């Protein structure tokens, strides 16, 4: 339940702090006083859209915060722990939403920053806000199916079915994708085999292209290369002034000094080592020169192979032999898959059929329970709503099957009602007035209240379109719902307001520069006066006060 609500710098509300009570809480106020603003602020805690227009003072942020008492809410506790939301040991959850003047919105659960999805998931397990436009939900098949499911208490079965349905859809998608790819592969099979044959025919090896390109460059420049090699060999091995001969003479001279200079012995040995190294280098260059011979036929062969490689690379839009090899492997894998596709498709089809069979089994089991509950709910709804001025009410809950599995099973539910004698039951949207829909919806909420497992429900003028004795009975129904959960009812009807266990008034107040929306809890005297105003208008006389006291007493 909502223990307290704080709203600051939100639209016309500069600062409001309210502590709600258990049971039935009543909120009243003149049209335009700001009741819708209060609901707008609360909807922000349910993950509603933030708007910078709600920030009145641009120098500070707008804040909405609710302290919720969640004792014995095991499902929510487990959900929070599973999703990493902090849980307080005092069984309280603090929901907060902040909107900066720049429009940036932040959400918190127990002072821990969360995204709006998480805030909405938590708050929707705590509060149900039923606004006037939601009465129209009663005419939708989806909502009618939700009503039956809430009464059937088949959450575990629906969860199991949801898992089976997802498995079926996944298996069906896998089969459809494989079938489509196989069909496309069959169309492309001849081309793929042709391309694989062309790549395989070259017997490519990784790094071959670079080696061939170097060999081609060498063969194209062989004359210049041999000239350079000959020049090197001459520079190193010329018998008169080559490097080897020069080092030999230097060695002989250094060796002749060893009898006189002991240091020259080591130096002469080093000179000999240099000569031997230079001689080895000369011989290596000569060997390279000998190995190079002009061979136009070999150059042509190299260029032809490179042209074949380049052509394949251009066709496949790649740059290296490695990429061509990878393409060949992919083609080989694809063709191998195609060769085994019939067996694979059969496996996937059987998996989809098996998953559908299991999902259908669960859906049929759920459908049987729904069918039994439809009949029982129709009777209960009629008995509950009849005292609200619908003594001739007829309710039928028609259950039909869908053509295929859906996320909710195989059922469609359609509520048909008749409000007058000798009238054929028709859909809610075709026959019910606004006041009748309001009474039906309140009756529905009354029936499913104990099944909702929500701490708080907020009714926003659900009693619109009724008055007198019917209004009194609707107030009693809200009071009955409040026996199982906290109820907050925004109303204009004194008969409903008198049933509350706590009464709050929303009103406007002016200061020197602006108008503000205020909200305060009424004591007994103020409450008598408020209900007298609701009964008689602006002029409150003794008769109006007496009527107010009579309503409160009863």
Buried (B, 14 or more C-beta within 10 A) or exposed (E): BBBBBBBBBBBBBBEBEBEBBBBBBBBBBBEEBBBBBBBBBBBBBBBBEBBBEBBBEEEEBBBBBBBBBBEEBEEBBEBBEEEEBEBEEEEBBBBBBBBBBEEEBBBBBBEEEBEBEBBBBBBEBBBBBBBBEBBBBBBEBEBBBBBBBBBBEBEEBBEBBBEBBEBBBEBBEBBEEBBEBBEEBEEBBEEBEEBBEBBEEBEBEEEBBEEBEEBBEEBEEBEEBBEEBEEBBEBBBEEEEBBBBBBBEBBEEBBEBBEEEEEBEEBBBEBBEBBEEBBEBBEEBBEBBEEBEEEEEEBEBBBEBBEBBEEBBEEBEBEBBBBBBBBBEEBBEBBEBBEEBEEBBEEBBEBBBEBBEBBBEBBEBBBEBBBEBBEEBBEBBBEBBBBBBBEEBBBBBBBEEEEEBEEBBBBBBBBBBBBEEEEEBBBBEEBBEEBBBBBBBBBBBBBBBEBBBBBBBBBBBBBBBBEEEBBBBBBBBBBBBBEBBBBBBBBBBBBBBBBBBBBBBBBBEEEEEEEBBBBEBBEEEEBBBBBBBBBBEEEBEEEBBEBBBEBBEE
